[in-house]
Amino acid sequence: MKHLPPLPSPRLTPLAAALIAVIIAVPVGTLLGVLF
């Protein structure tokens, strides 16, 4: 079997996804607040 690189910890993945969602949502929310 090939040795795979270690997977990120189960706690890190949802945290990273939430962080990315916040980074995306903040500018979008700001733009919507300015436009509307």
Secondary structure as UniProt FT lines:
FT   TURN            10..11
FT   HELIX           12..35
//
